[in-house]
């Protein structure tokens, strides 16, 4: 495939590729990948359950056994949430 670009741009690409000791095609690939990554980072998306699980695992917060929070939700609300509210009120 051939792309027609101005000569001055081609010379700049060659100079930059030479400075980075890579081929022009590889330089363009890196620039495109960097642009794609920056665009993806700028896109606002909501975290998914999988994102939370991955982050918890990376932070060492993962449980070795499956935990069914919904099964314990009433207990959690009656104990831990009440303690949380008491701590907040005492500030």
C-alpha positions as CSV (number, residue, x, y, z in Angstrom):
1,X,0.0,0.0,0.0
2,X,1.3,3.4,-0.9
3,X,0.3,6.6,0.9
4,X,1.0,10.0,-0.8
5,X,2.3,12.4,1.8
6,X,4.2,15.7,1.4
7,X,8.0,15.3,1.1
8,X,8.8,17.4,4.2
9,X,6.5,15.2,6.3
10,X,8.2,12.0,4.9
11,X,11.6,13.5,5.7
12,X,10.5,14.3,9.3
13,X,9.2,10.8,9.7
14,X,12.5,9.3,8.4
15,X,14.5,11.5,10.8
16,X,12.4,10.6,13.8
17,X,12.5,6.9,12.9
18,X,16.3,7.1,12.6
19,X,16.6,8.9,15.9
20,X,14.5,6.1,17.6
21,X,16.4,3.4,15.6
22,X,13.2,2.0,14.1
23,X,11.6,1.7,10.7
24,X,9.2,4.4,9.5
25,X,6.4,1.8,9.5
26,X,7.1,0.9,13.1
27,X,7.2,4.5,14.1
28,X,3.8,5.1,12.5
29,X,2.4,2.0,14.2
30,X,3.6,3.3,17.6
31,X,2.1,6.8,16.9
32,X,-1.2,5.2,15.9
33,X,-1.2,3.0,19.0
34,X,-0.4,5.9,21.3
35,X,-3.2,7.9,19.7
36,X,-5.6,5.1,20.2
37,X,-4.6,4.6,23.8
38,X,-5.0,8.3,24.5
39,X,-8.5,8.4,22.9
40,X,-9.5,5.3,24.9
41,X,-8.3,7.0,28.1
42,X,-10.3,10.1,27.3
43,X,-13.5,8.2,26.8
44,X,-15.5,8.3,29.9
45,X,-17.0,4.9,30.7
46,X,-18.4,3.5,33.9
47,X,-16.5,0.9,35.8
48,X,-18.0,-2.6,35.5
49,X,-18.1,-5.3,38.1
50,X,-15.2,-6.9,36.2
51,X,-13.2,-3.7,36.6
52,X,-13.9,-3.7,40.4
53,X,-12.9,-7.3,40.7
54,X,-9.7,-6.8,38.8
55,X,-8.8,-3.8,40.9
56,X,-9.6,-5.6,44.1
57,X,-7.4,-8.5,43.1
58,X,-4.5,-6.3,42.1
59,X,-4.8,-4.5,45.5
60,X,-4.8,-7.9,47.3
61,X,-8.4,-7.5,48.4
62,X,-9.7,-10.6,46.8
63,X,-11.1,-13.3,49.0
64,X,-9.8,-16.9,48.5
65,X,-13.3,-18.1,48.8
66,X,-16.4,-16.9,46.9
67,X,-18.4,-14.3,48.9
68,X,-22.1,-13.7,48.4
69,X,-22.5,-10.2,49.6
70,X,-26.2,-10.1,48.7
71,X,-26.8,-13.0,51.1
72,X,-25.3,-11.0,53.9
73,X,-26.6,-7.6,52.9
74,X,-29.1,-7.3,55.8
75,X,-26.4,-8.3,58.3
76,X,-23.9,-5.8,56.7
77,X,-26.5,-3.0,56.9
78,X,-27.3,-3.7,60.5
79,X,-23.7,-3.9,61.7
80,X,-21.0,-2.3,59.5
81,X,-23.2,0.5,58.0
82,X,-24.4,1.5,61.4
83,X,-20.7,1.7,62.6
84,X,-19.9,3.7,59.6
85,X,-22.7,6.2,60.3
86,X,-21.6,6.5,63.9
87,X,-18.0,7.3,62.9
88,X,-19.2,9.9,60.4
89,X,-21.5,11.6,63.0
90,X,-18.7,11.9,65.5
91,X,-16.4,13.9,63.1
